[in-house]
Amino acid sequence: MPNGTITPGQIVRSTAGRDAGHAYVVLGWNKPQTLLVADGRGRKVASPKKKNVKHVTRHSIAANLAEILAGGTNPTDENIRQALAQIEVTGYA
């Protein structure tokens, strides 16, 4: 992770592009300034979206997803949808 500010398992919201306002979970880094993100619906774990770090805002960390990603495995699309739904309900993202 290049700058140490965004970690795998963190919830981010897109601020630019056609998907502005959309929430994603960070799966990892592609290049020093590019994140791999998924939402479990349109962008699944099998084909994550590449998103520039400058085009997202950070939100809370989904602890269960961070543990799964730290273990070296990918979460399921259902895990991602549940984490995003929980964040939307609490109003943090």
C-alpha positions as CSV (number, residue, x, y, z in Angstrom):
1,M,0.0,0.0,0.0
2,P,1.7,3.2,-1.2
3,N,0.6,5.9,1.1
4,G,-0.8,3.9,4.1
5,T,-4.1,5.8,4.1
6,I,-6.4,3.2,2.5
7,T,-6.3,-0.4,3.5
8,P,-8.0,-3.6,2.1
9,G,-11.4,-4.0,3.7
10,Q,-12.0,-0.3,3.9
11,I,-15.3,1.3,2.6
12,V,-14.8,4.1,0.1
13,R,-17.2,6.3,-1.9
14,S,-16.5,7.3,-5.4
15,T,-16.3,11.1,-6.0
16,A,-15.7,11.2,-9.7
17,G,-17.0,9.4,-12.8
18,R,-20.3,7.8,-13.8
19,D,-20.3,6.0,-10.5
20,A,-20.0,9.1,-8.3
21,G,-21.6,8.6,-4.9
22,H,-21.4,4.8,-5.2
23,A,-19.9,2.8,-2.2
24,Y,-17.3,0.1,-2.7
25,V,-15.0,-2.1,-0.6
26,V,-11.3,-2.0,-1.3
27,L,-9.9,-5.4,-2.2
28,G,-6.3,-4.2,-2.7
29,W,-3.9,-2.1,-4.8
30,N,-3.3,-2.5,-8.5
31,K,-0.7,0.3,-9.0
32,P,0.6,2.9,-6.6
33,Q,-2.3,5.2,-7.2
34,T,-5.0,2.7,-8.3
35,L,-7.3,0.7,-6.0
36,L,-9.2,-2.5,-6.8
37,V,-12.7,-2.1,-5.5
38,A,-15.9,-4.2,-5.7
39,D,-19.5,-3.8,-4.5
40,G,-20.7,-7.4,-4.8
41,R,-23.4,-6.4,-7.4
42,G,-22.3,-4.6,-10.6
43,R,-18.6,-5.1,-9.7
44,K,-18.0,-8.5,-8.3
45,V,-14.9,-9.9,-6.6
46,A,-14.0,-11.8,-9.8
47,S,-13.7,-8.6,-11.8
48,P,-13.0,-5.6,-9.5
49,K,-13.1,-2.0,-10.7
50,K,-9.8,0.0,-10.9
51,K,-10.3,3.3,-9.2
52,N,-7.8,6.2,-8.8
53,V,-7.1,7.0,-5.2
54,K,-7.8,10.7,-5.9
55,H,-11.4,9.8,-6.9
56,V,-12.6,8.3,-3.7
57,T,-13.2,9.3,-0.1
58,R,-12.5,7.0,2.8
59,H,-15.0,5.8,5.3
60,S,-15.0,3.1,7.9
61,I,-13.3,-0.3,7.8
62,A,-15.4,-3.4,7.5
63,A,-13.6,-5.5,10.2
64,N,-14.8,-8.9,9.0
65,L,-13.7,-8.2,5.4
66,A,-10.3,-6.8,6.5
67,E,-9.7,-10.0,8.4
68,I,-10.6,-12.2,5.4
69,L,-8.4,-10.1,3.1
70,A,-5.5,-10.1,5.6
71,G,-5.7,-13.9,5.6
72,G,-4.9,-13.9,1.9
73,T,-8.3,-15.0,0.6
74,N,-11.0,-13.0,-1.2
75,P,-14.4,-12.4,0.4
76,T,-17.6,-13.5,-1.3
77,D,-19.8,-11.1,-3.1
78,E,-22.4,-11.7,-0.4
79,N,-19.9,-10.7,2.3
80,I,-19.3,-7.4,0.5
81,R,-23.0,-6.7,0.0
82,Q,-23.7,-7.3,3.7
83,A,-20.9,-5.0,4.8
84,L,-22.1,-2.2,2.5
85,A,-25.7,-2.6,3.6
86,Q,-24.7,-2.4,7.2
87,I,-22.7,0.8,6.6
88,E,-25.6,2.3,4.6
89,V,-28.1,1.6,7.4
90,T,-25.9,3.2,10.1
91,G,-25.4,6.3,7.9
92,Y,-21.6,6.3,7.8
93,A,-21.1,6.0,4.1
